[in-house]
């Protein structure tokens, strides 16, 4: 069975350096800060080193946040535009196919008309049903 470590005050060697008898003591301190800016104490230290640096950091952070919001708004607008255009072109293709089916029926080709009309309906139903079934995005787990 392992013997628990002993915590003795190190004895002084002849040169004045502490003697540890082979035991090494290590202390570690970890700080975690989760924010777009450093903690206020660190901002103050930055300002002590370079006056006005904390204000510059704040301005840069605000500009980055504004840019990120603009990019998000543009992406959302594009998604809406893309969905609208897809529906519009889908409608045009469906109308063209149904017009072709009607024209073929009028010319006396009922089998061809049924084939064109039936495949158009089946294709549109397949696209709209499959287009509505989006896979669930994986939940992002955050460890704090």
Beta strands, then each sheet from edge to edge (+ up, - down):
strand 1: 11-12
strand 2: 18-19
sheet 1: 1+ 2-
end
